Structure formats: structure tokens, C-alpha cells
Amino acid sequence: MSKAKSISFIDPSLFELWSLESGWSQQDGIGSNLSLEALQAEPASGVAGTRTYVVSLEQAPLPNNLPATVRALLGDVSPDLRPRHLFDQLGAFSVDLSDPQADLLRQIPGIRSIEQDRAVPMMPPVTVEPGLSNEDEGTVSMAFKKLLWQKPEKAGQAFNASYSLEDIGLNATTYGDTTSASGETLPWGVKAVWNGLDVSSKGNIGTGSTVFVIDSGVLDTTGDLNLNSAWSKSFIAGESAFSDGVGHGTHVAGTIAALVNGKGVVGVAPGAQVVSLKVFGNSGGGATITSIINAINYAVGVINTNGLDRSKVVINMSLGGGLSSSLSNAILNAANQGIRFAIAAGNSGQDVDGFSPADAGDHPNVYTVSAVDSTYTMASWSNWDRLDASDAVDDVDVAAPGVGVLSYFQGGQLAYLSGTSMAAPHVAGLLLTDGVKAGSLVNPVVAGTADPFALAGTGVAPTPPSFTLQAPTSVNEGGSLAIAVTTTNVAAGTILSLKFSGVGISAGDLASGSLTASISIDASGRGSFSTTVLADSLLEGNETLLVSLFQANAPSSPVAQASINVIDSPPPPVANKVLWGTTGSDIITGSTGNDRISGVLASGTTAKAMGSNQIDVLTGGSGADVFVLGDKRGVFYDNRINGNAGFGDYARIQDFKVGTDKLQLFSASYLTSASQGNTSLYWDRNGNGKLNLTGSNRDELIAIFSNSSPTAADVIWA
């Protein structure tokens, strides 16, 4: 056998080299053992001509899978790109991109939305001076508050005027601020949503529940709030989560959770634990789409990590601005995990379809709230949602008190504020206690936009959810696999996770290409997932596929499992097949036709890809077969160790037919030796024409032919 010139070939598709070629190495903190914290700590690129974009994925992967998903997506755009933030709980990230890069990323499958980061405003309320509450639910203070909301500059005239019930539209269920049974002020809005009940009579019924207030911070000086200092966090550099220069977040928190303690005011859910997530600075600015999504992601992480009861948790967002698909998608992804939101509708007197995050209110776990006064009339500045032929989705769920609402403000003093920012926390408080039911429709300012008034629910404790996983007991390789989930007491839109496992089971066994999947629960409490169990040519024996179902808040504790017997049933032989192996030891059998058979990978130039450390058993069957032991990449089964003869990696060819079958070899010199009817084929590594099995430059065993001895006439050269 003659020696010919070798041809080198490098396969650029090698996955194991991808991270190094792209610059994302282990040394950079980005690799197979990547931590979310390390990646989130990556600084902005600072490259001229780039802007920060927020990217939402079509399907939110499990938190631990997000880094690899983002790495692959950005690698399709440029190998140098790195994310600025990973929002691991929400299936999103931010990254600095040039405009052409952003356009390219938009075209990649799996991207749900991509938009440029920008500032998000706080909704400024109308301020009313405190200390003007009436003591008997009369008309004077309510008239004052109503007219002050309409024309604040005429507050004095309103207070000195005389009004009748007919003048201001009061009815039998209209309330004013009163003194509660505990001796503190019971704001009219708190009494209204509790349908006239003095909630202080229930004590601190919010105890055991948690509200995340994404706002301007919450003061820790009122002495009237149950604050969680461990979970609270500021997203404004240099400012504490418990500083609040504008008083907005403190006012919101007081309405939700002010304690029954004889001091100040009573909240809708007195005693609820308040987590302050500060996204607005002490001057009222500083929030961006990215920082708000970061706060949502943080809150969801706290909820999931600590396994909080979702029936006792709510996120309040009294903020918003123009449309933001990224912000709305972040909320929807959290809501899909069973997490509830109370969101202000906005103070522009317009349809919420043009505002985010208010436009996310059509999700069953997202409550967008409009504002009404004490006569249950919608404020003229409150956003609304009117249904018509072009818009059949109502994003505003309920209306709540939002005019002349008394709570804590700047410096911890009490003040009356007006706005949908004040309405949303009433609903947040109800969600933490009795739940929300629809009261009578409010009086709309704009025709066709009336919302139901938010009232406390039934007070019945929620029934724990249940989960049933339905899967076949067995499936044939090549057959379809359908999995159904049936639940009770699980909100529509909730996303559950499936994980597949088992000895010998890999992502390559499923047509979906992944060992994880997501199932969305519909309004009937059902969801489904289907894929195909792929067939291969290997005789592996039957395998057991374990399917596990998980809730988002308990990713390590399955709520249901099913075992499926995967029956190894190779398909009928197909004539003239091309069969390649894996990086492990394979048993490969050809068909009745003229087959090409090799035990190594079809591509790849690493030693492992070309047969190192594997012993493959190859059987051609009938027909004129070609056994491939090398191609233009080089010699197969070379472990690339000169001082090793390669007895741990070779092909055992069972039925080579001299004169019929062919042997494909890389152009080089080869030697053979025979023993007990078997023929061993060696690559003459040093080209000296002698078989060297000792020393520092040994020849390499690449094949053993059982009961056969091929000749030079049986060889074809690659």
C-alpha cells in the first residue's frame, strides 16, 4: 500500500470550539459552568454607535438554560456580543447593539420582541392637603376632595361652599374618612373596597402575605408598615430602598398595608409584609425599561427561591408610559408563573391600549386598575379601555378609589393624593386578603368605558392546586409522544415545566431537541405537549424515559411524574444506506444493499470525533459495502499519541467479503498482520514500512477483520 500526500481539513461547525472561537471562554466567566451572577455582572460594551436594547424570547427557557440560549442567539449576530443583563426568571435580556445588529437579531427565530431601552416616568399624582377628613361621613370633605381633583386651584372655595347630596352625586354606599375601631383613620377608599366594613375589626389580616412595591422607595420612618429589609432592594445607585424623596411609593405602601396599631391610617391588607423595590430616584426620575424589568425579575426570583404562596403575593406597579413590548412581556412571563400584579391604568384620560404595562391587563393574573371618586364616577384623567369592533380585549379589569386618597407621603406625613397610582394599591391589598370580586359598574366619563368597582371577595381560603400527568406507558422509537396535563385551581396562562430524563436518554432522542419543555395551562385547567421519539440504527435495548412536571416556584420538586418504556425497534433495512457512528463505542449493522459504514462522526476533526477511545463493531450485511476507515480529514481511530499502538480504539469489521466489499482509507501507508484467522490493519505512522509496536513512535491499530484478510485490490483511497 502506497503513501500519498495528506489533505488537511478543519470543520468550522465544531460545537465544542464555539465558545472559544467566539471569545466566550471559561476565563471570561461564560462557559458550561456559567453562573447567572457572573453574566449579569458583565459591563456595558461601551462601543461607539451602540444602544441598549431589551430582548424578549418567544419561549422562556428555564433560568439555568437562559445563558446558553442567549449565547447562541447573540453568536448568530456577532461572536463578540455579550448581554448587559440576564433576566433569568422572565426569558429576557438586555444587550448593547448597533442598529444593524438589532435588525439582524430581530430576524432570528425565537425572538418575541426587541426594543431600545428608554426612560419610564412615574405617574405624578394630584396632591391634597391632609387634615380635612370629616368625622361622620358627611358631604363637606367629600365635596372638597371631588372639586379639588377637578380644579385644585379652587380648593378654598370648595371647602367654604355648601353642597347637598344631589349636588355631588352621593348615594347610600358613599363613604368618607372615619375613625376606625382601632382608633386610627380609616380612609374612605379602604372602607369602600371592603363594602363598608371597618377592616380594622379583622386585625392585621395581611400578616403572612407579601407585596412587592416597584416604585420610588418606601420610607421606614412611619412606624406603621411591616417592612422586609432583607428582600428590599434599590435599583438607583447611592439611594436606599427605604428612601423616598417624592413620597409616591410610601403612599402606595400605606394604602396596601398600613398596620392596625392605633397609629396613622389603616391599609386594605393591614400587616402585609412590604418589599420596597426602588426604581425611581429621590427626585422622581431614573427608571428605565431595563431597571423596571430588573426589579420584576428580582421579585420573581425572591418568590421562586423562597417558595412563596402565590395566593399571598402581589406585585404593585403604579407606573407606566408609552407602549413597551418588553415591559409587558416581562409581566406576562411572570404572570404565567401564577404571580399576580396590580397595575395603574394611567392618568392620561386615554385608552390603555397605548400604554404599558397597563396593556397587559387582559392576562388573568394581571389587574389593571382605573380610578374613581367617592361617588363611583371615573376620574376624567383616568385611562380606560373601550371595546369595539377593532378591540375585543378589555385590558382594564376593575376601578378602585383614586381621588382624594389618604396615606403616608413625603417625610412620613399623611396626605391626600389622586391618581390611578392610588387606585392600584387598593386592588393589591384585596388580592392579599379576600381576593377581588366585581361590584357594580362605575359611572364612566367616556361612554362605553365603565368598569366594575373592586370589592373584597368571599374570604374563602384558596384550594391548593392539583396536577395530573398523563403519558403512555410505552412508545416505539420513531413514534409520537403525547403528554397531557390536567390541573385544578391553577390560573389560566400558568406555565409549567417538563423535564425528561433516564439512563441513555439525551436531547438527541427527541424531535424537540431538548430535555425540557413548557406547558401553558388553558382556562379549562389543561395543557399538552407532543414530540417524536427519534429512531436510530443502534441496538440499545429498551430504555425508560422519566417525565417530570414542575411548577415555576419549585423547579426541583416535581408535582407529577410518569415513566415511559421506549421500545428499541429499529426500522426495516433500507438499501444503500450511509451509516455514521457516534463518539462512543457503536454496534452498526448495514442492510441488504450496498452500504457505506463508519463508526465515527460524519464531521469534525478532533480525535474524539474521528474515533479516539472507542471500539466500534461494524457489520455490512449482504451487498457490496464500503467500510470507511478514513477520509480527507485523516486516519480514523488515531488517538494521536505516538507512544501508543492504539489497542483501545479501532473498528472490528465482522463480515468483510474479499473481492466484493471495499475499504476506504486516507492516503498514507498501512501494514497488516494476521493471527488466528483475523487480520489487523495498522497505519504506518512513521512511514518506514515496518511494523513498530514498541518505542516512542509506534504504528496505530485502526481495524481488525474477523476471519478475513483484505488485499490492496479491495482498497479505495480518500
Stockholm file with secondary structure:
# STOCKHOLM 1.0

chainA/1-718         MSKAKSISFIDPSLFELWSLESGWSQQDGIGSNLSLEALQAEPASGVAGTRTYVVSLEQAPLPNNLPATVRALLGDVSPDLRPRHLFDQLGAFSVDLSDPQADLLRQIPGIRSIEQDRAVPMMPPVTVEPGLSNEDEGTVSMAFKKLLWQKPEKAGQAFNASYSLEDIGLNATTYGDTTSASGETLPWGVKAVWNGLDVSSKGNIGTGSTVFVIDSGVLDTTGDLNLNSAWSKSFIAGESAFSDGVGHGTHVAGTIAALVNGKGVVGVAPGAQVVSLKVFGNSGGGATITSIINAINYAVGVINTNGLDRSKVVINMSLGGGLSSSLSNAILNAANQGIRFAIAAGNSGQDVDGFSPADAGDHPNVYTVSAVDSTYTMASWSNWDRLDASDAVDDVDVAAPGVGVLSYFQGGQLAYLSGTSMAAPHVAGLLLTDGVKAGSLVNPVVAGTADPFALAGTGVAPTPPSFTLQAPTSVNEGGSLAIAVTTTNVAAGTILSLKFSGVGISAGDLASGSLTASISIDASGRGSFSTTVLADSLLEGNETLLVSLFQANAPSSPVAQASINVIDSPPPPVANKVLWGTTGSDIITGSTGNDRISGVLASGTTAKAMGSNQIDVLTGGSGADVFVLGDKRGVFYDNRINGNAGFGDYARIQDFKVGTDKLQLFSASYLTSASQGNTSLYWDRNGNGKLNLTGSNRDELIAIFSNSSPTAADVIWA
#=GR chainA/1-718 SS CCCCCCCCCCCTTCGGGHHHHTTCCGGGTCSTTCCHHHHHTCCCCCCTTCEEEEEEESSCCCGGGHHHHHHHHHHTTCTTCCEEEEETTTTEEEEEECHHHHHHHHTSTTEEEEEECCBCCBCCCEEECSSCCCSSSCSHHHHHHHHHHHCGGGHHHHHHSCCCHHHHTCCTTCCCCEECTTSSEECHHHHHHTTTCCGGGGCSTTTTCEEEEEESCCCSCSSCCEECTTTCEECSTTCCTTCCSSCHHHHHHHHHHCCSSSSSBCCSSTTCEEEEEECSCTTSCCCBHHHHHHHHHHHHHHHHHTTCCGGGEEEEECBCEECCHHHHHHHHHHHTTTCCEEEECCSSSSBGGGEETGGGGGSTTEEEEEEECTTSBBCTTSCBCCCBTTBCCCCCCEEEECSSEEEECGGGCEEEEESHHHHHHHHHHHHHTTCEEEEEECBCSSTTCCCEEEEECCCCCCCCCEEEEECCSEEETTSEEEEEEEEESCCTTCEEEEEEECTTCCGGGBTTCCSEEEEECCTTSEEEEEEEBCCCSCCCCCEEEEEEEECTTCTTSCSEEEEEEEECCCCCCCSSCEECCCSSCCEEECCSSCCEECSSCSSCCSTTTTTTTCEEEEECCSSCCEEESEETTEETTCCSCTTCCCTTSEEEESCCCTTTSEEEECSSCEEEEEETTEEEEEECTTCSSSCCCSSSSCCEEEEEETTCCCCGGGEEEC
#=GC SS_cons         CCCCCCCCCCCTTCGGGHHHHTTCCGGGTCSTTCCHHHHHTCCCCCCTTCEEEEEEESSCCCGGGHHHHHHHHHHTTCTTCCEEEEETTTTEEEEEECHHHHHHHHTSTTEEEEEECCBCCBCCCEEECSSCCCSSSCSHHHHHHHHHHHCGGGHHHHHHSCCCHHHHTCCTTCCCCEECTTSSEECHHHHHHTTTCCGGGGCSTTTTCEEEEEESCCCSCSSCCEECTTTCEECSTTCCTTCCSSCHHHHHHHHHHCCSSSSSBCCSSTTCEEEEEECSCTTSCCCBHHHHHHHHHHHHHHHHHTTCCGGGEEEEECBCEECCHHHHHHHHHHHTTTCCEEEECCSSSSBGGGEETGGGGGSTTEEEEEEECTTSBBCTTSCBCCCBTTBCCCCCCEEEECSSEEEECGGGCEEEEESHHHHHHHHHHHHHTTCEEEEEECBCSSTTCCCEEEEECCCCCCCCCEEEEECCSEEETTSEEEEEEEEESCCTTCEEEEEEECTTCCGGGBTTCCSEEEEECCTTSEEEEEEEBCCCSCCCCCEEEEEEEECTTCTTSCSEEEEEEEECCCCCCCSSCEECCCSSCCEEECCSSCCEECSSCSSCCSTTTTTTTCEEEEECCSSCCEEESEETTEETTCCSCTTCCCTTSEEEESCCCTTTSEEEECSSCEEEEEETTEEEEEECTTCSSSCCCSSSSCCEEEEEETTCCCCGGGEEEC
//
